[in-house]
Amino acid sequence: MKLYSESYNGMAVSPHAQATESAAKVLAEGGNAIEACVAMAATLAAVYPHMTGLGGDSFWLVHEPDGKVHSILGCGRTAANVRTETYTAAGQSAIPYRGGSAAITVAGTVSGWHKALEISSEQWGGTLPLSSLLGDAINYCREGYTVTDSQVSATTTKLDQLIDQPGFAEVFLQDGKVPEAGSQLTQPALANTLQRLANAGLNDFYQGELSEKIARDLAAAGSPLLHDDLTTHQAELTEPVHMRINDAEVFCSPAPTQGVATLMILGQFARRPKGIAATEDVDMVHWLVEATKQAFVVRNKEVRDPALMAQPAQTLLEAERLDALTAAIDAHKAALWGEATSPADTTWFGAIDAEGRAVSCIQSIYHEFGSGVVLPETGLCWQNRGASFSLDGESPLALKPSTMPFHTLCPSMAHFDDGRRMVFGTMGGDGQPQTQAILFTRYADYAQPLAEVVSAPRWVLGRTWGDHSDNLKLESRFDPALVEELRQRGHDLVMLEDYDETVGHAGAIVRHPDGRLEGASDPRSDGAALAANSGDDI
């Protein structure tokens, strides 16, 4: 795995080396950053299926060379006929995380690819055919991919929830058992689906032959989604949330994602008392953790489908609001905490091409293997994002028909005044805005090298993928004196392994004013940072 690279001819980063290789190949063939990310997204669906897939959602930040940043919401809505009464009548107090009754939102990932490729072809001159972009993914699904330790761990820990879900055992187990790391798995039905998309176009997923197969399989699995829910879906092109932080403009995906939380954390940190956290020390950790608590209280109350929000997400970043949040932070004492949401699995990936066009992208099926439902005709593992809704009619996230779910997914991007451009992100549920704040702070405030920014020890407050606890988790590489001081300030601490994927699979790419690109991938993942081709490294 190549965790750090430099080049002038395009750069890609993802949490799986083979996905990054797919993107690097596209860049070497003259493809742009969007085309590279579609190739990465497809290969990730093939080789990292516990984390992502075509049955989930995707969110994009797309940077034009003139500085304009677009946001793409590849986010599916709940079924038009979904009803709270269906669950309460069955004696359920919450939407299940697994099974057909969890598969209640349209998968928006492929629509996100479609919208991004429209920008690629109409504005960037992109010409690579879908057969090139999806080719690696098709081969991995048909010929076999190597099972990672991460997939083995996710399958093992959640097997009791997954083994009886429709189609799961047939695709992701071997002879009824969890496959060993290093073994080979194939996904022939998914290979056929990807080939169909390459031949018929991405819109076939929603309005063509594929959509009819998908609708039939969803109905058989007990999902309320109908063919009409697929045919009426389309990705949305919108504006990101953004904020000025010192000498940079930082962009994040808008509602229904928690992108605004990343900016609220950074906005509070920028308002810390003068002289506090001048270097990375205990004050830095304490302030970012406490800022996270303040931001999450606002997030949990305000952020959801933008059509249902009392005010636009951008207004949550007004100076008076951030001043008030910062004023509530005690510099010497940790606030009580219990405001987390549910954990989630995700893949962040990004690319910057030789022309400076940049993409920061996230796609996910929510929990490990999503709903666990694998549709037999298409091989799609369907997301369980609908489980983030509440059956409590008074909740801000109350279940409603044709509604976007709240999303933890939030890719980020930064434009520095000196001309640098940065794309960055991570997986990890509640950990995403926290880790993004850590990455940006280390790079922008403390001028740390990019490889160190990504690989240095991190922490995460609250629930992450595979974990439901609300305490503060730190990797064991932190200075014991810093850990003890955090305890003295009242933080409820749990120590993790040295390089623990609980804190996420992060990554970043920076383009410098002279065109030099540097990319860093997380040693906690199976990823890589690669130039357009191996000979481009400098």
PAGU-818496 format. One record per atom (N, C-alpha, C, O): residue in one letter; x, y, z. Coordinates in steps of 0.05 Angstrom, whole numbers, plus 5000, padded with zeros to 4 digits. Layout:
<recs>
AXYZ...
</recs>
This chain:
<recs>
M501749765000M500050005000M501850255000M503650275016K501250434982K502650694982K500950904996K498850984985L501650975020L500051155036L500451445030L498851615038Y502651515017Y503151795011Y504451814983Y506251664977S503552004967S504652044940S504752344934S503152504945E506552414915E506652684904E506752664874E507952474863S505552854860S505552844831S504553114820S503553274835Y504953154795Y503753384781Y501553304762Y500353474749N500953044760N499252944738N496752804748N495852624735G495652884770G493152764780G493752584804G495752454805M491852584823M492152424847M489452324856M487352454853A489452084867A487051954878A487651824905A489851724909V485551834922V485851704949V483151564955V481051674950S483351314966S480951174975S481850984997S484250935001P479850865011P480550675032P481150395023P481550215039H481250344997H482050084986H483950124962H483250274944A486250004964A488350054944A487449994915A488150134897Q485849784912Q484949714884Q483049924873Q483049964849A481450044890A479650264881A481350504873A480750624852T483450564888T485150784881T486550724855T486950904839E487450474851E488650404826E486750444802E487650534781S484250384806S482250434784S482150724777S482050794753A482250894797A482151184792A484651284779A484551444761A486951184789A489551274778A489751194748A490851344732K488650964741K488650874713K486951064696K487751134673V484651144706V482951334692V484351604688V484251714666L485651704708L487151954706L489351924686L489852114670A490751694685A492951654666A491951644638A493351704619E489451554634E488251544607E487151814598E485951834577G487552024614G486552284607G483852354619G482752564613G482852184636G480252234649G480552454670G482752514679N478252574677N478252784697N477652684725N477152444728A477552864744A477152784772A474452644777A474252464793I472352744763I469752614766I469752324755I468852144768E470852294731E471052024719E472651844737E471951604741A474851944749A476451784767A474951694791A475151474801C473251874801C471751814826C469451614820C468851454837V468251624796V466251424789V467551154788V466450954797A469951134776A471350884775A472050784803A471750544809M472950964820M473550894848M471050794862M471150594876A468850934858A466350864872A465350594864A464550434880A465550534838A464650264828A466450044839A465449834848T469150084839T470849874849T470549834879T470649614888L470150054893L469550024922L467149854927L467049684945A465049884910A462649724913A463249424909A461949254921A465249374892A465949094887A467748974908A467348734915V469649124918V471749014936V471449084965V472848974982Y469649264972Y469249354999Y466249345005Y465149545014P464849125001P461949125001P460649155028P458349215030H462249115050H461049165076H460849455083H459449535101M462249625067M462349905072M460650075053M459650285060T460349975029T459050145008T457949964986T458449724985G456450094968G455249944946G453250114930G452550334938L452349994908L450450134891L447750154905L446050304896G447249994926G444750004940G444550214961G442750214978G446550404962G446550614982G446250894970G445150924949D447351094985D447151374977D449951484973D451951374983S450151704958S452751834954S452352144955S450352254948F454552274964F454652564965F457252664954F459352554960W457152874938W459452964923W459853264928W457953424929L462353344930L463153624927L464953634902L466953484901V464253804884V465653824858V466754104854V465154294854H469354134852H470654394850H471454454821H472854304808E470354674810E471154774784E473854924785E474555024807P475354934764P477855074764P477555374771P479455494782D475255494766D474855774773D474155814803D473756044811G474055604818G473455624847G470655554855G470155524879K468855534836K466055464842K465955174853K467254994842V464355134874V464054874886V461054794884V459354944894H460554564873H457854454871H457554234892H459454094899S455054194901S454453964918S452353794904S450353894893I452853534903I450953344892I449853174914I451353044929L447253164916L445952994935L444852744921L442652754909G446352524922G445352274911G443952124934G444851914942C441752234943C440452154968C437652054962C436052214951G437051804968G434351704964G432451774986G433151805009R429851804978R427751864997R426351605006R426651394994T424851635028T423251405037T421051345017T420251505000A420051095018A417851015001A415451195004A414851285026A414051244982A411651414984A409451295001A407851445012N409451035004N407350915020N408250815047N406950655060V410650895056V411550815083V409850935104V409051175102R409250785125R407550885147R408650795174R409450575177T408550975193T409350915220T407650685231T408650515246E405050685224E403250485235E404050205228E403350015243T405450175206T406349905198T408149785219T407949545225Y409849945231Y411649855251Y410349835279Y410749635293T408850035286T407650035313T405549815315T405249695337A404149755293A402149545294A403449265298A402249085308A406049255290A407549005294A408948995321A410448815327G408349195338G409549205364G412349305365G413749265385Q413249445344Q415949545343Q416049835352Q414349995345S418049895368S418450165378S420450325362S420750575365A421850195343A423750325326A423850165300A423049935298I424850305279I425150165253I427449975256I429650045265P427149725247P429249525249P431649615233P431449765213Y434049525240Y436449585225Y436949385203Y438449435184R435649155204R436048955183R433448855171R431348885183G433648745147G431348625134G429848815116G430549055114G427848705103G426248865084G424949115096G424649315082S424149095121S422849325133S424849545141S424049765149A427449495137A429449705140A430249825113A431250045112A429549685092A430249775065A428049945054A426549865036I427850185065I425450355059I426150615045I424450785040T428750655038T429550895022T430750804996T432150604994V430250964975V431350914949V434350944950V435451104965A435750784935A438750804934A439451024914A438851004890G440851224924G441451454907G444251464896G444951644881T445951264903T448751274894T449051304864T450551474855V447751134849V448051134820V447151394808V448251494788S445051514819S444051774810S446151994815S446452184799G447751964837G449952154842G452052124821G453152324812W452751874813W454651834792W453651974766W455152114752H451051934760H449952034736H450052344735H450852454715K449352474757K449352764758K452252864755K452753064741A454152734769A456952824767A457952794739A459452964729L457252574725L458252524698L456952724678L458152774658E454652824684E453553044668E455353284669E455853404648I456253354693I458153584695I460753514680I461853684666S461653264683S464153184670S463953214639S465753324627S461753124628S461553124598S460753404588S461753484567E458953544602E457953794592E459754034597E459854224582Q461354014619Q462954244627Q465954194627Q467554374624W466653944630W469553874632W470553724608W472953664606G468853664589G469753524565G470353234569G471953114554G469253114590G469752834596G468652654574G466352684565T470252464565T469452294543T469751994548T468951824531L470751914571L471151634576L468551484579L466751584593P468151264565P465651114567P465250974593P467250924607L462750914600L462150764624L463650494625L464350404647S463950374602S465350114602S468150144613S469149954626S469450374609S472150414620S471950474650S473650374665L470050634658L469850714686L468950484704L469750464727L467250304693L466250084709L467649814704L467049614717G469549814686G470849574678G472249424700G471949174702D473749564716D475149424738D473149294758D473549074766A471049444765A469049344783A467749094772A467248904787I467149094746I465848864734I467748624736I466848404742N470248664731N472248444732N472448334760N472548084764Y472648504780Y472848414807Y470448254816Y470648054830C468048344808C465648204815C465447934801C464547734813R466347924776R466047674760R468347474766R467847234768E470747584767E473147404770E473847354799E475147154806G473047534817G473647504845G475247734857G477047844843Y474747804882Y476248004896Y477247874922Y476247674931T479248004934T480447894958T479048004983T478848244986V478147835000V476747915024V478748035044V480847915049T478148265055T479848405073T479248325102T477148215109D481248385120D480748345148D478348515158D476748415174S478048755146S475748925154S473148785147S471248795164Q472948665124Q470448525117Q469948285135Q467648235143V472048145141V471747915159V470747995186V468947875198S471948215197S471148315223S468248405223S466648335241A467448555202A464648645201A462648415198A460548415211T463348225182T461647995178T461347825204T459147745212T463647785217T463647625241T462047755264T460347615277T462448005268T461148145291T458148185287T456648205306K457248195262K454448235256K453047995244K450848025234L454347765244L453247535230L450547455240L448847375224D450047475266D447447385277D445247565266D442947475264Q445847815259Q443747995247Q443447945217Q441348015206L445547845204L445547835175L444947565162L443947555140I445547355176I445647085164I442847005153I442746855133D440747095165D438047025156D436747225137D434447185129Q438247435130Q437047635112Q437047535083Q438947385076P435047595068P434747495041P437347535024P438147765021G438447325014G440747344995G443447385007G445447354993F443647445033F446247505045F448147275045F450347295035A447247045056A449046815058A450046715031A452346635029E448346725011E449046624985E451346784973E452946684957V451547044979V453547214967V455947254985V458247244975F455647295010F457847385027F458847175047F460547235063L457746935046L458846715062L459946495043L459146485020Q461746335053Q462746105038Q462045855053Q463045805076D460445685041D459545435054D458245505081D458545355101G456745725082G455345805106G457045925127G456045985149K459645975122K461446085142K462646345132K462646405108V463546505152V464946755145V467446695129V469046525138P467846815106P470246765090P472746855105P472647045121E474946725100E477446805112E478747045098E478347075074A480147205113A481647425100A483647305080A485047115085G483647425056G485447335035G484047135016G485147074995S481647045023S480246865005S478847034983S478847274984Q477846894963Q476647024940Q473546994941Q472546774945L472147214936L469247204932L468547324905L469847514896T466447224893T465447334869T462547444874T461247354893Q461647634857Q458947734858Q457847744830Q457647954818P457247514819P456447504790P453947664784P453847794763A451947674802A449547834796A450248124795A449248274778L451948224814L452748504813L454448564789L454248784777A456048364780A457548404755A455648454732A456148634715N453548304730N451548334709N450148604711N449648734690T449648694735T448448964739T450249184729T449449364715L452749164737L454749374728L455049364698L455249574685Q455049124686Q455249104657Q452849224644Q453049354623R450449174655R448049294644R448149594645R447349734626L449149704667L449449994669L451450104649L450950314637A453549954644A455550044625A454350044597A455050214580N452649854591N451449834564N449050014560N448850144539A447250024580A444750164577A444750444588A442950604582G446750514605G446850774617G445950764646G444350584654L446850954662L446350944691L443350984698L442450884718N441951114681N439051164687N437450914686N435150904695D438550694675D437150444674D436550344702D434750184707F438250424721F437850354749F435150444760F433950314777Y434150664749Y431650784760Y429250764740Y426950764749Q429850744715Q427550764696Q427650544674Q426050564655G429450354676G429750164655G429249874666G427849834685E430549694651E430249404658E431149344686E429949184701L433449474694L434449424721L432449514742L432049374762S431149744738S429349844758S427049644763S426049624785E426149514742E423949324745E424949084761E423448984778K427348984756K428448764772K428748844801K428048694819I429749084805I430149184833I427549194848I427349104871A425449304835A422849334848A421649054855A420549024876R422048864837R420948594843R422348474867R421048364884D424948494868D426548374890D425948514916D425848394937L425648784916L425048924940L422348844951L422048804975A420448814934A417748724943A417848454955A416648404976A419348274943A419648004953A420947994981A420447814997A422748194986A424148215011A422548345033A423348355056G420248455026G418448585046G418948875048G418049005068S420249005029S420649295029S418249435019S416849335001P417649675029P415349825019P415949984994P414150104982L418449974985L419250124961L417850004936L417749754933L416850174919L415550094894L417050194870L418850364873H416350094847H417650184822H417350484819H419250614809D415050594826D414650884823D416651044840D417451264833D417450934863D419451074880D422151094865D423551294869L422750894849L425250904834L425051094810L426851244806T422851074796T422651234771T422451534777T423151694760T421551614800T421351904806T423852014820T423952254825H425751834825H428151934839H430152064820H430451974797Q431452274829Q433852384815Q435552524835Q434652634855A438152534830A440052674847A439552974844A438553074823E440353124864E440053414864E442753564864E444553484879L442953764847L445253934847L444554184863L442654324857T446154234884T445554444903T448054584912T450254524903E447754774931E450054924941E451054794967E449454704984P453654784971P454754674996P454354885018P453955115013V454554795043V454954985065V457855055066V459554895058H458455295076H461255385075H461755595096H459855715107M464255635103M464955825124M467855915121M469555755114R468256165126R470956275126R472356205153R471256275174I474656075152I476156005176I479056095171I480555975156N479756315185N482356435182N483056495153N481756665141D484956355141D485756415114D484656215094D485956165073A482356095099A481255895081A478155915081A476955995101E477055825059E474155775057E473755475057E474855335041V472155375076V471755095079V468855025071V466955165078F468654815055F466054735043F465354455053F467054285056C462754415059C461754145067C459054105053C457754285045S458253855052S455653785040S453453895057S453653895082P451253985045P449054115060P447153905071P447553665068A445054005085A442953825094A441753675070A441453785048P441053415074P440553285100P443053165113P442752995131T445453245105T447853135118T448653305141T447653535145Q450453195157Q451453345181Q453853515174Q455453595192G454253585148G456553745141G456854005157G459054085162V454554125164V454654375179V455954335206V457054525217A455854085217A457154035243A460154065241A461454165260T461353975219T464254015216T464954305218T466854375231L463354475205L463954765204L463454885232L464855075240M461354795246M460854895272M463154835291M463855005308I464254595289I466554525306I468954705300I470154815318L469554735274L471854905267L471355195274L473255335282G468855295271G468255565278G468655625308G469555835315Q467955435324Q468355465353Q471355455360Q472255605377F472755275347F475655245353F477055505345F478955595359A476255635323A477455885315A476856105335A478256305335R474856075352R474056285371R475256225399R474556365418R476856025402R478055965428R479656195438R480656365423P479956215465P481456445476P484356455465P485556255459K485256695462K487956735451K490056595468K490056615492G491856455454G493956315468G493256025475G495055865482I490655955474I489855685480I490255505455I489555585432A491355275459A491855075437A493455195414A492755165391A495555335421A497355445401A498855225386A499755255363T499154995399T500254755387T498354525394T496454555409E498854295381E497154065387E497853955415E499953845419D495954005433D496453925461D493753855473D491753815459V493653825500V491153745513V488953955509V486653875507D489654215508D487654415503D486354385475D483954425472M487954305456M486954265429M484854035429M482654065418V485553815441V483653595442V481153675458V478953625448H481553795481H479253865498H477354055483H474954015483W478454265470W476754455456W475254335432W472954395428L476654165417L475254045394L473053845404L470953825391V473553705425V471553525436V469153675447V466853605441E469653885462E467454045473E465954195451E463554225453A467354285430A466054405408A464254205393A462154275383T465153955392T463553745380T460953705395T458853685382K461053705421K458653675437K456653905431K454253855427Q457654145430Q455854375424Q454654355396Q452254395392A456354275377A455354255349A453354035346A451354065332F453753805360F451953585357F449153635369F447153535360V449053795391V446453865402V444854015381V442453965378V446154205368V444754365347V444054185323V441854185313R446054015315R445453835293R443053655298R441353635281N442953535321N440853345327N438053485328N436053355323K438053735335K435553885336K434653995309K432254005304E436654075292E435954225269E436254075242E434654135224V438153895239V438853805212V437153555205V436953365219R435953575181R434453355169R433853425140R435253595129D431853305128D431053375101D430753685100D429253795115P432253815082P432154115082P429354225078P428854455087A427554075066A424854175062A423354185089A421254325091L424254045109L422954035135L424454205156L423454225179M426654315149M428254475169M426954745174M425854875155A427154835198A425955095205A427555325193A426455545188Q430155275186Q431855485175Q433955345158Q434655115164P435055475138P437155345122P439655285140P440255425159A441055075133A443354995148A445455215150A446855235170Q445755365128Q447755575128Q447355785151Q449355895160T444855825159T444356025180T445455925207T445756085225L445855665210L446955555235L449855645239L451055605260L451055755218L453855845219L454156145223L456356245221E451956275229E452156565234E453956625258E453956465277A455356845258A457356905278A456156915306A457456805325E453757025309E452657035336E452056755348E452456705371R451256575330R450656305339R453256165348R453356035369L455356195332L457856065339L459156195364L460356055380D458756455367D459656585391D458356465416D459656425436A455756425414A454256315437A455156025443A455355955466L455555865422L456455595427L459255595440L459655435459T460955765431T463655775442T463655865471T465155765487A461956055477A461756155504A460855945524A461355965548A459455735514A458455525532A460655315539A460155145555I462955335526I465055145531I466655215556I467455445559D466955025574D468655065598D471454965590D471854735583A473455145592A476155085584A477454875602A479554765594H476254815625H477654635644H475954395652H476854225667K473454375641K471754165650K470054055627K468954215611A469953795624A468353665603A465453685610A464653625632A463753745590A460853745593A459853465593A461053285580L457653415606L456353155605L455453095576L454953285561W455452845568W454852785540W452952545538W453152355552G451152565518G449252345512G447552425489G445152365489E448752545468E447252645445E447952515419E447452625398A449152275420A450052145396A447752045379A445452015388T448351985354T446451855336T447451565332T448951465348S446451435312S447251155307S449851145292S450551325277P451350925296P453850885281P453350825252P451050755245A455350855235A454950805207A457650735193A459750825202D457450575171D459750515155D459550685130D457450745120T461950745119T462050935097T464750905083T466650795094T464951005058T467551035045T467851315035T466051415020W469951455043W470651715031W472851665011W474651505015F472751814989F474851804969F474952064954F472952214954G477152134942G477452384929G479552374907G481252194906A479352574889A481252594867A481552884859A479753044860I483952954850I484553204837I486153144812I488153004812D485153254789D486553194764D488653404758D488953594773A490053364736A492253544729A491353834723A492954014725E488753864716E487754134711E486754274736E485954504735G486954134759G486154254784G483154214791G482254324811R481754054775R478953994781R478953784803R480353584802A477253834824A477453674848A474753554856A472653684851V474753324868V472353194878V472853074905V474952944910S471053124923S470952994950S468352854951S466152974948C468452584956C465952424953C465752214975C467752104985I463352164983I462651955003I460351794993I458351904982Q460451534996Q458151364991Q458051145012Q460051065023S455551055018S455150885041S452550725038S450750795024I452550495052I450050335055I449150345084I447450185092Y450150535100Y449550575128Y451050365146Y453450385147H449650185158H451049985175H452549775158H452249775134E454149605171E455549405157E453649235140E451749115151F454049235114F452349105095F449449215095F447649075086G449149455104G446449585103G444249425116G444549335139S442049395102S439849235113S440448935113S438948785126G442648855100G443248575098G441748435076G442348205069V439848575063V438348455041V439948485015V440648705007V440548255003V441948254977V439948154956V438947934956L439348334937L437248274917L438348074897L440348124884P436947844893P438047624878P438447684848P440347594836E436647834836E436847884807E439048084800E440248064778T439748264819T441648474813T444148464830T446148594824G444148304852G446448294870G446848534887G448948574898L444848714888L445148964903L444648914933L442648794940C446548994950C446148994978C444849264986C446149474983W442349264995W440749504998W441249635025W441549495046Q441449895025Q442050045049Q439750035070Q437549965064N440550105095N438550125116N438450415128N437950455151R438950605110R439050885119R436350975132R436351155148G434150845124G431550915135G431350865165G429550975178A433150695176A433150645205A433850895221A433550895245S434851105208S435551345222S433051505229S433151705244F430751435217F428251565224F427151465250F427851245260S425451625262S424251555288S421251495284S419951615267L420151315300L417251265300L415751455319L413351445321D417251625332D416051825349D415252065332D416952205321G412652115330G411652325312G412652605320G412452785304E413552645345E414552905354E417552945349E418553165354S418852735341S421752755336S422352915312S420852915292P424653065312P425453205287P425953015264P425853095241L426452755270L426952565250L424652365247L425052135240A422252455252A419852285250A419552175222A420052315202L418851925220L418551785195L416251915179L414051945189K416851985154K414852095136K415351985108K417551915101P413251965092P413551875064P415252065048P415152305053S416551965028S418052125008S419852335020S419852565012T421352255040T422952445056T425852345056T426452115058M427752545053M430552475056M431252405085M430352545103P432852205089P433752145117P435952335125P437352445108F436352365151F438752495161F441152325154F441052075156H443352455146H445752305137H448152405153H448652635157T449752205162T452352275173T454352335152T456452455158L453852255127L455752295106L456352585100L454452745096C458852665100C459452955096C462252995085C464053055100P462652965059P465253035047P465953325051P464153495053S468553385051S469453665056S471553745036S472853585022M471954005034M473854125016M474654405027M473054535040A477054495021A477954755031A479554895009A481054774994H479055155006H480555334989H482055535006H480955695020F484755525004F486455705019F487055955003F487155944978D487456175017D487956425003D490556424986D490756574967D492456254994D494956244979D494756064954D496756024940G492355964948G491955804924G491755504928G491155364909R492455414951R492155124956R489255034956R487455184964R488754794947R486154664947R486354404961R488254244955M484554334979M484654094995M481953954994M479954074998V482053694988V479653524992V480353325014V482553215015F478353285032F478953105055F476352995065F474153105061G476552765080G474152645091G474852385104G477152305106T472852245114T473151995128T470451855130T468351965124M470551595137M468151455145M467851475176M469651575189G465551375187G465451355216G463151475230G463451555253G460851505218G458451605233G458951875246G459752065232D458551885272D459052135287D461952225285D462552455290G463752035279G466552105277G467252275254G469452395253Q465552295233Q466352435209Q466952725213Q469152815206P465152885224P465753165228P468053205248P469553395246Q468353025267Q470553055286Q473253005273Q475053165276T473452795257T475952735244T476552945223T478853025220Q474553045209Q475053255189Q476053515203Q477853645192A475053575227A476053805242A478853755250A480553945250I479553515258I482253445266I484153485242I486253605244L483453365219L485053385195L485553675187L487853755183F483453835186F483754105177F485454265197F487254425189T484954225223T486454375244T489354305243T491054485244R490054055241R492853975239R494254095215R496554175217Y492854095192Y494054195168Y494154495167Y496254615161A491854625173A491654915170A492855075194A494255275190D492254985218D493155125242D495955065250D497455235259Y496654805248Y499254715258Y501254645237Y503454555243A500554675211A502354635189A503754365190A506154345183Q502354155198Q503553895198Q503653775170Q501853835154P505653605164P505753475138P503253305134P502053195152L502353285109L499753165103L499652875112L497652775122A501852725108A501852445116A501452425146A500052245155E502752605161E502352605190E499552685199E498452575218V498452875184V495752965189V493752735190V492052715207V494152545171V492352315168V493052085186V491251955197S495652045191S496451805206S496751845236S496751655251A497152095245A497552145273A495252055290A492952025280P495651995316P493551895333P491052075334P491352315334R488751955334R486252105334R484352005356R484951805370W482252145360W480152075379W477452105366W477252205344V475451995379V472752025370V470852025394V471151845411L468952205395L466952225415L464452085406L463452145383G463251905422G460651805416G460751555398G462751405398R458651515384R458251265369R459651275342R459451475327T460851055335T462151025309T461250765297T459550625308W462350695274W461550445261W462350215279W464550205289G460450035284G460949805301G460949855330G461749685346D460050105339D460250165367D457850345375D457050515359H456750305399H454350445407H454850615433H452950715444S457350625442S457850775467S458251065462S458951155440D457851225482D457851515479D460451645491D460551895493N462351485500N464751605513N466751705492N466351675468L468951815503L471051915486L473251705483L474351605502K473751625458K475651415452K478151535440K478051695422L480451445451L483051545442L484851315434L484851105448E486351345412E488351145406E490551155426E491151365438S491750935431S493750905453S496351045448S498051055465R496751145424R499251285417R499451565429R501551695428F497251665441F497351925454F499251925478F499451715492D500452145484D502152175507D500452115532D498352225536P501451935550P499951865574P499252115591P497252115605A501052315591A500552555607A498052705596A496452815611L497752715569L495452835557L492952685565L490852805571V493052425564V490752255570V489952305599V487552325605E491852315617E491152355646E489952635650E488152655666E490952835636E489853105639E486953105629E485253245641L486352965608L483552955598L481752825619L479552905623R482752615632R481252485654R480752685676R478552695687Q482752835683Q482453035704Q480353245697Q479053355715R480053295672R478053495663R475253375661R473253505655G474953115667G472352985669G471552835644G469152755642H473352785625H472652635601H472452335608H474252225621D470352205599D469951925603D471451775580D470451765558L473851665586L475651575566L475651265563L475251115582V475951185538V476450905531V478850905512V478951055493M480850735518M483250725501M482950505480M481950295485L483850575456L483650405432L486450295425L488450365438E486550125405E489050035395E490650265382E489550485378D493150215376D494850435365D493750545339D493550795336Y493050375320Y491850455295Y489150315292Y489050105280D487150445303D484550305306D482550435286D482150675285E481250255269E479450365249E476850475262E475150585247T476550445288T474350575301T474350885296T472251005295V476750995294V476951285290V476751365260V477151595253G476151165243G475551235215G477751165196G480051125203H476951165170H478851135148H479051405134H477351465117A480951565141A481151835131A482951845106A484351655099G482752075092G484452125069G484452415062G482552565069A486452505046A486552785038A488352815014A490252655010I487753014997I489453094975I489653394976I487653534981V492053494972V492453784970V493753854943V495753724935R492754054930R493954154905R495154434912R493854614922H497754454906H499154704912H499054894888H498454804866P499555154892P499255344870P500955284846P500255354823D503255144849D504855074826D503954814812D505254724793G501654704821G500654464809G501554204822G500553984814R503254224841R504153974855R501853864872R500454014886L501553604870L499453464885L500753284906L502753144900E499553274929E500453074949E497952944960E495953084966G498052684963G495752534974G496652354996G498852244996A494852325016A495452155039A492951975045A490752075046S493451715049S491451525056S491951425084S494151445094D489851315096D489951245125D491150965129D490250775116P493250935146P494250675151P492250495166P492650255168R490050605176R487950455189R486150305169R484550135177S486450375144S484650265123S486350075105S488650015111D485049985084D486449825063D487149995039D487449895017G487350255043G487450445021G490250515011G492250395019A490250704992A492650804980A492251084969A489951154963A494351234966A494451484953A496251454928A498651394931L495151484904L496651424880L496451644860L494351774857A498751694846A498851884824A497551764800A496851524799A497251924779A495851834754A497151584743A495651404733N499751554745N500951284742N503551294758N504551504766S504551054764S506751034783S509151194775S510751284793G509551244750G511851404741G511551704746G513551854742D509151784755D508752074760D509752164787D509852404792D510351984805D511152054832D513652234831D515452194815I513652434850I516052604851I517052604880I519052734886
</recs>
